[in-house]
Amino acid sequence: MGFLEVAKKRCSVRSFLPREVEREKLLQVLEAARVAPSAVNLQPWQIVVVQDTQLKLELYEAYPRDWFAKAPIVLVLCVDHAVSWKRHDGKDYGDVDAAIAADHITLAAADLGLGTCWIGAFDETKCRKALNLPPNMEPVVMLPMGYPAKTDSPDRHQIRRKSLEEIVRWQ
Ligand SMILES: Cc1cc2nc3c(=O)[nH]c(=O)nc-3n(C[C@H](O)[C@H](O)[C@H](O)COP(=O)(O)O)c2cc1C
């Protein structure tokens, strides 16, 4: 698949088959995150791979949606604020770095026929508690991942995205 094809194939999947994800595929997805760029190449992230049923139940407390509980894997991207780059005005680029790594993951997963969904609306305190994270580690995004039970229509970007005219300013 060409890049644009992969980018258009990726969509938020909120329904998963009860099918295990092969370890080889999981490792490929994680490798895509490993090679992501980051400010000053500090790579201030950790990716927590949650497959354990009990731990997934604890994460469900942080994002109580039935479909989320059915994902075979949840990847939690955490940023280490003790490591992330701070600009001269204090802006912390850790979230940006984590978001880039997360996007690599979602695209690599789509390329391999896997589905993911960005989850930002979770309870941070409950997520932290479930994963026993130290204060410097912030969970930025949770990515449930598995084989999709259904797929979105291929022309959905024509309908659900702004046009280039709306988002690009040529100068
Ligand atoms: C930063 C971010 C946070 C998001 N948080 C959630 C979330 O908490 N729950 C959810 O169901 N979808 C969440 N989404 C998914 C968006 O709703 C989705 O990407 C958007 O509607 C476009 O649809 P698509 O991903 O299928 O192209 C999030 C997406 C992003 C990028």
The ligand as a Tripos MOL2 file, in Angstrom:
@<TRIPOS>MOLECULE
LIG
   31    33     1     0     0
SMALL
NO_CHARGES

@<TRIPOS>ATOM
      1 C1         -6.1180   13.4700   20.3830 C.3       1 LIG1
      2 C2         -7.3180   12.6010   20.0680 C.ar      1 LIG1
      3 C3         -8.1400   12.1950   21.0930 C.ar      1 LIG1
      4 C4         -9.2310   11.3560   20.8350 C.ar      1 LIG1
      5 N1         -9.9920   10.8820   21.8800 N.ar      1 LIG1
      6 C5        -10.9900   10.0140   21.6360 C.ar      1 LIG1
      7 C6        -11.7220    9.4270   22.7100 C.ar      1 LIG1
      8 O1        -11.4720    9.6820   23.8890 O.2       1 LIG1
      9 N2        -12.7130    8.5460   22.4140 N.ar      1 LIG1
     10 C7        -13.0140    8.1940   21.1250 C.ar      1 LIG1
     11 O2        -13.9200    7.3660   20.9290 O.2       1 LIG1
     12 N3        -12.3470    8.7350   20.0650 N.ar      1 LIG1
     13 C8        -11.3360    9.6220   20.2940 C.ar      1 LIG1
     14 N4        -10.6120   10.1420   19.2410 N.ar      1 LIG1
     15 C9        -10.9360    9.7440   17.8640 C.3       1 LIG1
     16 C10       -11.5800   10.8850   17.0550 C.3       1 LIG1
     17 O3        -12.9230   11.0240   17.4300 O.3       1 LIG1
     18 C11       -11.4470   10.5400   15.5500 C.3       1 LIG1
     19 O4        -10.0940   10.4600   15.2120 O.3       1 LIG1
     20 C12       -12.1290   11.5750   14.6660 C.3       1 LIG1
     21 O5        -13.5150   11.5800   14.8770 O.3       1 LIG1
     22 C13       -11.8870   11.2790   13.1750 C.3       1 LIG1
     23 O6        -12.3270    9.9800   12.8330 O.3       1 LIG1
     24 P1        -11.3410    8.8680   12.2640 P.3       1 LIG1
     25 O7        -10.2650    8.6170   13.2930 O.co2     1 LIG1
     26 O8        -12.1910    7.6260   12.0570 O.co2     1 LIG1
     27 O9        -10.7420    9.3620   10.9900 O.co2     1 LIG1
     28 C14        -9.5310   10.9780   19.4890 C.ar      1 LIG1
     29 C15        -8.6850   11.4000   18.4600 C.ar      1 LIG1
     30 C16        -7.5850   12.1840   18.7410 C.ar      1 LIG1
     31 C17        -6.6640   12.5630   17.6110 C.3       1 LIG1
@<TRIPOS>BOND
     1     1     2 1
     2     2     3 ar
     3     2    30 ar
     4     3     4 ar
     5     4     5 ar
     6     4    28 ar
     7     5     6 ar
     8     6     7 ar
     9     6    13 1
    10     7     8 2
    11     7     9 ar
    12     9    10 ar
    13    10    11 2
    14    10    12 ar
    15    12    13 ar
    16    13    14 ar
    17    14    15 1
    18    14    28 ar
    19    15    16 1
    20    16    17 1
    21    16    18 1
    22    18    19 1
    23    18    20 1
    24    20    21 1
    25    20    22 1
    26    22    23 1
    27    23    24 1
    28    24    25 2
    29    24    26 1
    30    24    27 1
    31    28    29 ar
    32    29    30 ar
    33    30    31 1
@<TRIPOS>SUBSTRUCTURE
     1 LIG1         1 GROUP 0 **** ****
